Amino acid sequence: MNLPRFLAVACVILFLPLEVPAAHVDIRPYVSGGRIITGTSELNGAIVDPISDLARVFGAEFGEHDPLQPFFTDQPGFLSEAGAFPGGMGALVGFNVPTGLRYWTGSEFGSIPSGESLQISKGSQTLNVGAAATGGFYFGTLAADEGLHTHLAFELLGSDGNPVPDDGVEPTPGIWLLELTLHTNLAGVGPSDPFWILFNSGGADFEESHEAAIAWVEGNLVPEPASGLLLAIACVAFIRRRKAN
């Protein structure tokens, strides 16, 4: 049995009685063991509610909140509770892109089909991710309570370098894979392991492909859980994400 199927079955066994409400799930960076770890969290009113301590695969939908911008999203955000970065008030959090943008072929992730790129921006800072690895920039400042709440803007560009719909050069519909790592200028804190955001640019017609691609990443790029505890953590993230989507 492959890992995604095993994880799904194990989640049913472990959490069958659990009713989990739909929620918007964000990436939760926090410091543990001298490095950044990524989990999941949600915002309930003004309260940050941590969901899981370990998550490395996240889904996103272009155009979900604004049909007039079908190739734009600012989700998932980055949401950390108070004390997530001890001693970090005022420190910066940034990202790097260790591999280029990739496209789901139906069985694996391959090369960009038609010269598309993904533009990542925050304020005046902008980075285009094409077929090759690239750098990044600092995008978040830790609050006085040592937490973080910020969003990046993600726009899928056609080969003409713009996200304008119906201009004759639209990006290929489908599922896009972005690999990121996080780092900080807070002394003594190492970078995160890679994590992945899978963007759907095809709407409802590609939801099954989106789920299949997420399962592929979970089974092929994410290391297997080392213990029952990590399995339980992964199950919570798995169930929450599918409810949210």
Secondary structure as UniProt FT lines:
FT   HELIX           3..15
FT   TURN            16..17
FT   STRAND          26..32
FT   TURN            33..34
FT   STRAND          35..44
FT   TURN            45..46
FT   STRAND          47..52
FT   STRAND          57..61
FT   TURN            62..63
FT   TURN            67..68
FT   TURN            70..71
FT   STRAND          72..73
FT   STRAND          78..80
FT   TURN            82..83
FT   TURN            86..87
FT   TURN            89..90
FT   STRAND          92..97
FT   STRAND          102..104
FT   STRAND          109..110
FT   STRAND          117..122
FT   TURN            123..124
FT   STRAND          125..129
FT   STRAND          138..141
FT   TURN            144..145
FT   STRAND          148..150
FT   STRAND          153..157
FT   TURN            159..160
FT   TURN            165..166
FT   STRAND          175..184
FT   TURN            187..188
FT   STRAND          195..200
FT   HELIX           203..206
FT   HELIX           207..220
FT   HELIX           228..244
//
